[in-house]
Amino acid sequence: MIIDHLYEDILRKLTAQGKIKDISNKLLSLQSNDERVLYVYELVKDLDCFPAVNEVKKSENVSTYYRNQGNKCFQSHENLKAWQFYNLALLYAPINSNNYCYALSNRSIIFLALKKFEECLLDIDRVLALEYPKELKDKLLKRKEICKEALLKNTFKHVEKPDLSDFLAMKSKKDSRYLCASSKLEVLFTEQFGRQVIAKEDINVGEVLVEEEPYLTVQLKSQYILSCSYCLSRQINLYPCESCCYALYCSIECKNKAFKEYHSVECQLMAILYDMDFTKLELLALRTVIKSRNDHNNWVDLFNTISDAEANMNNEFRGHIQINGKWIFDSKHYATIHTLESNIDKRSVSDIFQKSVTGAVFLKFLKEDTNFLQVEDKELYETVVKIVSGLLLLHLMTSPTNMHGITSNMEANGVYVKEVNLASAPYGYHSLLNHSCAPNVVRYNKLGTGSMSLMALRPIKKGMQLFDNYGAHHALEQRDARRANLKFQYKFDCICEACINNWPVYLSMRPSLHVPAKLISIKNTLINKSVIGDLERGNLATAQKVFKTLCSLCQNFEPYAPCVELLDCQEALKQCLAIFSGLLPEGNEILILWPTIPPELI
């Protein structure tokens, strides 16, 4: 049963019992998150609605099934689909078994067909280091020689990776307190906006202002067999978790880090988490709670971190920790994530109830199907259950309004204009940025990592606030629709300049009459059909050539905003950033869908 159906089933039963009103009143009377989750936990328990955790183990049969599917795809020259099926065959194969060796061996054929010779050698050498089926030996050695010869021929064809630091590197000094941010920024607090990021000096278009690593990342399910579960690397030699059938890693280092931080607990739950179709935000909440404990030596140390963080909720050190007498704000520390805004006072009782149900289900899994909560002292155990209950609901509420999507542009019909979601992650500093429907900064992330950066999209004067965009942009959507969506998800009434002045959508704009003709001429010469086509096709050389001029044009068009010319330049600038950050190559739109166990074997 998926989580949404479970929630609906609980509501049906409570409605039939005539208890909805009483439960709503009770929830509203409770003062803490742990009380809410523990109250709902008992409700779900009494209704006998908790799902059983289904165990999915490594399986020779399932591995063979997926390897055969890969073979069919390879025979029909569907190499990227075959690669995914062989990854599944690896996931389900008992570690170092014959099927494990067969999956690696067959995957190496795909790499050879794709002319990924180094990757092919890695898989071959991995098989040869194991107790592999002897019938593979001659094939593997022959394949190995082909790769070596090909690499020798290609020695002089090696192409250096382009140096993009001139475009993407932060030129200013980092702040000594907000470690990921430029020293040109400061964080202030006002009653209207809460915490906000302000420019301490004039900032030009194109300046990189923030370079932030997340607390953790969570892949979308579509990416489970395409990238590293821990660091999101797009390296194609992925190797499986030794226990579960859902996590692939690019290296032993990533596998060990994941296990230490959260996977030692999640591993036992991956099948039910996958089957119940929890959202990425729900999975982020669970993983955050697990990592928060594993970041500390013991539960008491975590409790102390929480206590210290909550003591600073209403002062300038919110989200900070003190190291050697110095206050710092850094997303690698849990205190920064713990103090993100939950908007509890703005949430409806139905929303709180639904999130409490999810929290109760997670709590049930942690209590009965893992050793995460186990402590010898009974009194400490009760405290642990209480704290974890509260943390689960806290992060189920902070995730929807504070987590950021990790995206890339993917090739479709020869152009790279389709943005796809790959993962989500919590970024403490980026979460400080308020929204505008006409933002003055833009976020971007480097493909194959969780790193997120922030660049000025419009000139920002000293004393001005930096505004991100939460998905509602004046160029794409009418004001009333934008405001309604922002109110629903983020719980605020937008009063940005585009809303106050009711700026038009792009399609209703006409070329501006008040913009200097010379400026328009420069823009039209730069962003011609050929350049637009190059950028849409992901041409790096063109992006490098036009980027700085685009920054200058955005700077010069600013006094005439809103105007179609400025929006054209901003979109071209963002396409350059997408190219610099890394594009998903052709074939990545081909995704295979896979159930927990192939239907043919049920």
N, C-alpha and C positions, 0 to 999 in steps of 0.2 A: 504493500500500500504506500503510495507517495504521500508526502507530508501534507499537501493541500487536501487530499481526500480524508486523511486522518482527522484533520481539523474540522472538516465538514461533518464527519461522522460524530465527533464529540458534540458539536453544536446541535445536531439532530437529536441526539439522546438527551441533552440537557433541555432542549425545547420541549420534547415530549414529556419530560418530568416537571415542566413549568418552573425551572430553576434559573433561567437566564437573568431575570431582574435581580434576584437576590445575589447571584454571583457577581453581577456587575457592580452592585452597591458594595459588596465585600471587597472587591478588587480596588475600588476607588478609596476605600477606607484604609487600605494597607499603605504603609509609609516607606517601605524599602523594597528593593528589587528582590532580595532573597525571600522575603515574606510572600511576594507575588508568585514566584516560581514554586516555592514549596507548597503553597496553597493549591495551585493548579496541579502540581504533581499528585497530590492526594485525590483531587477530583478525577484525574485521568486514571489513576490506579483503581479507584472505586468503580469506574465505568468499565474497567478491564479493557482499556483501549491501547495500552502500550504495545508496540510491535515487538515481535521477537527478532533478535539479531540473527540473520542468516549467515552461515559460515561458508565461504567459498575458498577452497583450498587449491593448491597447485594440482593439475590434472594432466596425465599423459594423454587421455582421450581428447580433452579440449585443446591442448597444444597441437596435437596431430590434426584436429579439425581445422584450426586456423592456419596451420602450415599448408594444408591442402588447398585452402581458399587462396592463400598467397601464390601457390603454384599455378592455379588457374589464371590468376591475374597476370602472372609473369608470362605465361604462355600466350596470353592475348595482348602482351606488350603494355599492360597497365602497371608500370613499374612502381609508381608512388602508392598505389593501392596495395600492391604486393608487399611493399616495405611495411605498411601499417599492419597487414595481417601477420607478417613475420615478427613484428614487435609484439603482437598479441600472443603468438605462439611462444615467444620468449617469456612473456609475463606468466603464462599458465604452466610452462614446463617446470617440473621439479628441478631445482638448481643443480647444474652440472650433470644432469641426466642425458641420455641419448637424445631425447627430444630437444633439450636445451642446445646440444651441439648441432642437431639438424637445423634448428631455427637460425642459429648464427651462421651456419654454412650457407643456407639458402639466402639469408639476407646479404651475405657477401657477394652473391651472384648479382643481386640488384645493384649494389654499389659498383660492381664492375660494369654492368650495363649502362649505368649513369656516369661512368668514367670518374667515379669517386675512388681513385686508386688507393690513397692513403687510408681511407675509411674501410675499404675492402681488406687491406692488409691487417688492420686492427682486429676485425672479426675473425679472419683466418688464424692469426696468431693466438687469439683467445681460445679458439677450438683446439688448436694443436697443443695448448698448455693443459688441456683437460684429458680425462680418460674417454677419448672420443671413439665412435664406431670406426673400425679399421677400414671399412669400405670407402670412407671419406678421404683417406690419406692422399691418394694419387690425385684426386680432383682438386683438393686444397693446395697441394704443392704446385700443380700446374697453374692454377689460378694465381698463386703467389708470384710465380715467375712472370706471368703476363703483366701483373701490376708493377713489378720491379722494372721490367723493360719499358713500360709506358712512362713510369716516373723518370727514368733516365733520359728518355726522349724529350720529356717536358721540362727538364732542368733549366733550360735557357728560356723557357716561355713563362717563367714565374712572374706574376704581376704583383707589384707592391700595392698594399691597401692604401687608398688615398688618405692623406692627412687632412682631417676636417676640423682640427683644433682651432683654426682661424675663425671658423663659423660657430662652433659649439662649445668652446672652452670659456669658462668664466674668467674675465680679464681682471676684475677687481679683487681685492682681498676678501677672504671669508670673515664673517663676523665671529668674534671670540666667544659669544654666548649662544647664538643660534648657528650651530656649526655648519649647517648645509647652505646657509644664505650669504649673500653678498653683504659687505659692510656698508653698502649704500642703502640698506633697508633697516627699519626698526619696527618693533611690534608694540602697539599702544592699545589701550582699552578705552572704549566709550560705552555709555549706556545704550546708544542706538545700534551700534554694530558689534558690541562685545570686543573680542580681540581682533585687531586688524593690522595689516602690514602697510607701512607708510614709507614713502621715498624720503631719504635724508638729504638727497641732492638730485639734481636733474638727471633723468635717465633717457637714453636714446633708444629708438627702435632697433632691435637686434641684439641688445645687451642680454647676456645670460645672467640671471639673478639668483637662481637656486639650483643646486645639484644634490638631490636627496635619495638615499637608499631607504627602502621600506622596512618596517618591523618584520614583515614576512610577506609571502605571496601565496595566492591560491589560483591554480590553473582553472580555466573553464574545462568542463568535461570533454569538450571537443578537442582539447589539446593534450589529453592524458597520454596518448601514444605518439605525440608529435614533438614533444619538447621535455626538457629536464623538469621533473616535478619540484625541484628545490630552487634552482637558479634561473629557470626558464630558457636555458641555452637551447639553440636550435641545432646543436650538434646531432648528427644523425646516428652515431654509434651510441645508442641508449641501452642501458643494462638494468635489469629488473630488481625490485625489492626481493629479498630472499624469502619473504613470507607471504605477502599479499599479492594480488593480481591486478594492481591499479597504479603502481608508482614505478616510473622509469627514471633513471638518473644518468647524467653525462659523465660522472666520475665517482670513484670511491669516496672522495672528499665530500661531494654533495650528498651522497647516500648517508654517510656518517653524520653530517650536520643535520640533515632532516630527521634522522632517528633520534639524535640527542635533543633536538628542539621540540619535536611534536610527533614524529611518525611512530615512535615506540608505543604511543597510546592509540593514535589513529589507525594504525595498521590493522588492528583487530576489528575495527568498525567500518573499514572502507566499503565492504560489500553492501551493508545496510545503508550507509550514507549515499552510495551510488544509486541503489535501488529506490530509495525514498525520494530521490530527485530534490534534495535540499538545494537551495539557491547558493550562488557563490558567496553572497553576503552572510548567509547562515553558516556556511562552512568556514568563512573567515572568522566569525565570532567564536566558533568552537576551537579552531586552531589557535586563536589569540589567547584563549583561556589556558589551553594546554601549555603553550610556549611561555606564558607568564610564570607558571610554576617552574618549568624546567630551566628558566633563566636564573633561578635562585637555588641556593643550596638546600633549602628546606621550606616548608610551608610558613614557618614563623618569619623567615626573611621576607617572603612575599607579602605577608600581612603588614610588616613594617613599611615596606615600599608603598603599599596602598594607603596606609595611615598617613605617611609623610606627604604623598601626592594629594590626598584629599584635604590635608591641612592648608595646602596652598591653592585650593580651587578658586579663591576669590582675591588673589593678589597677583603681583607681576611675575611670580615664579611658578605659575600654573604650568604643569607639564615638565618642569625642570627637575633635575637631580643635582645634588651637590657632590662634587668630586674634588678632593684636596682643597676644600674651602671655597671652591668656585662653582657658581651656578651655571649649568649648561642645559640646552634643549636639543635633544637628538633622538630621532625615531628608533634608534637601536635599543633605547631604554624603555621599559614597559611604562614607566610613569608618564611619558609623553602620550602614549596611546590610551592609558587609563583615563586621562582627563579630557578626552575629546567630548564634544557636546552630544548629549543623548536626546535632548528635546522632550524629556519625559513629561513636562508640564503642558506641552502642546499636543500630546497624543490622545487619541480617543480611547475609550475603554475597550473597544473591540480590537484595536491595534495592540494594546498592551496584553490583552488576553491571548491573541494569536501568537505573539512573540513569547509569552509565558508558556504556551503549549510547546513550542519548539524548544525552549529552554528546559522544560520538564522532560521532554523526550531525550535530549542530550544528557541530562543529569542521570536518567535511568540507564542509558548506555554506559556512562562513566562509572556508575555505581556497581552495576551487575556484570559488565562484560569487559572491564579493564581493571587494572590495579592502581589506576591513577589516584583514587581517593584513599587508598589503604594507608592507615597509620595504626600503630599499636595502641596508643592512648585513646580511650573511648571519648573523653571530653574533647580532645583535639579533633577527633574524627567528626564530631557534631559541628565543631567550628568550621572545619574544612568544607563540609557539605553545605553549610550556610553561606560561606564566602563564595564558593564556586557557583552556587545557585544565583547569587547576585551578580557575579561577573558574567555569567552566560547571558542574562537578560540585559545587562549593561551594554555588552558588545553587540547583541542583536539589535539594540537601538542606535548605537553609534555607527554601525556599519553602513546603513543606507544613506546617511548624510555626510559621511567623512571619508569613505573609501573611494579610491580612484581606479578607474579602469586602465589596464595596460593594453594598448592597441597597436596595430600596424596597418598599413595599406596593402591590399592584396591585389594581384593581377587578375583581371577579368576582362575578357575580350580585348586583350592587348593593352589595356590601360590600368594604372594603379590609382584609382580614385575611390575604391570601395574600402572603407575602414572596417576592420574586424576586431572584435574583442578577443584577447588571448588570456588575460588573467586580471585579478584585482588585488589591491594591496592597501594597507594603511600607511599614510605619510603624514606625520605630525605637523610639519611646517606647511605643506600644501593645504592642509585642512584649515589653516588660519585665514586663508584667502576668502574673502566674501565674493558674492556673485554680482555680475552685471550682464545685462543682455547686449552690451557693447563693451566687451572686456578690453583691458589694456595690456594683458599678458596672455601667453599661450603656453600650455603644457606639452611636453613631448617626451617620449621614452626611447631608449636605445633597444632595438630588437635583440632578443635573446638575453635580456637582463631585466631586473626590476627597477633599474635606475630611472628616476624621473627628474626632468629639468624644467625650468621656467624661463621664458624669454619675453622681453618687452615687445608687444605688438603695436603699441601706440606710444608716442612720447609721454613721459610721466614727469611732471614738474615736482620740484621739492615740496614736500608737505602733502602731496596727493596720495590717496589710497590705491593700492594695487587691487585690481578686480579680475578674478578668474571667470570662467563661464561654466555653469553647471549643466549645460545642454540646451538651454532656452536662449536662442539668439534672435535679435530683432530682424536680421536679414532673412530669416527662414520662417518665422512664425509671428502671427498677429499678437498684439499686446495682451488681450484678454486670455487667449489660450496659454501664452507663456506664464502669465501670473497665476492662472489656475493650476498649472502643472507644478510650478515652484511651491505654491502653497500646499499642495497635496504631499509632495515628497519631502520638501525641505522646511516646511512649517514657517515660512515668512512671506510677507507682502513685499514684492519687489518695488523699490523706489529709485532704480537706477535712472540715468539720464535718458536712456532710450524709452523707458516706461513713462517717466514724467512728461517727456516731450512727444511721446507717441511716434517714435521714428518709424518710417515705412519699411516694409519688407523689400527685399532686393528686386523682385519681379515688378514691383510697382514704381520703382525709381526710374528716372530718365537722366540722360547725360546732363551734367550740371552746367548751368549758364554762367555761374559766378566764379568758376574755377579758371585761373589763368590759362589761356590757350597753349602757351609754351609748355606748361606742366602736363597738360593733357597729351600734347604731342610726344613728349618724352615717354609718357606711360604707354601710349599706343605703339610707339616704335619698339619699346622693350617687350611688352606683353602682346606680341603678335600671334597669329595662328600657329606659326611654326614653333615658337617658344612654348605656347600652351600645350601643343601636341607633344613636344619633348618632355615637358614636366609630367604630363599625364602618363607617358610611357616610362617614367622613372629615369630619365637621362641625367646622370650625375654631373657630367661636364656642363650641361646647360644650367643646372641648379647652382653650381659653383660660380658660373659666369654672371648670373643675374641677381644673386642673393643680395649683395651689398647695395646695388642700385635700387632694388625693391625696398630695402630698409629706408633708404633716403627718400624714396617716393612716399612711403607711408608717413614719414616724418613731415614732409611738405604738404601732403593732402589733409593732414589733421585739422587745420583751421576750418576746413570746408565740410567736416563731418556733420550729418551723414551724407555721403555721396557715393555713387556707384563706382567711381574711380578708386576711391580708398578701399572699398570692399574687394574690388578686383585685385588690387595689390596685396591686400592681406591674405586672400585665398592663395595667390601664387606663392607668397612667402611661406604659408603653412605647408604647401605642397613641397617646397624646397626642404623644409624641416623634415617632412615625412621621408624624403629621399635620403637625406643625411642620416636619419635615424635607422634606416634599414627597411627594405621592402620584402614582403613575402613573395618568393618567386612563383612562377607558373607551376600549377599542380597542387598548390596548397589549398585550393578550393575543393579538392577531392577528399572528402572525409567519409570514412566508413562508420556506420553505426553498429555498435556491439552491445548486446545485453550482458548481464552478469554471467550467464551460462548460455551458450548457443542453443537456440530452440530445438535444433535437431538432436540435442543430447539430453533434453529434459525427459 
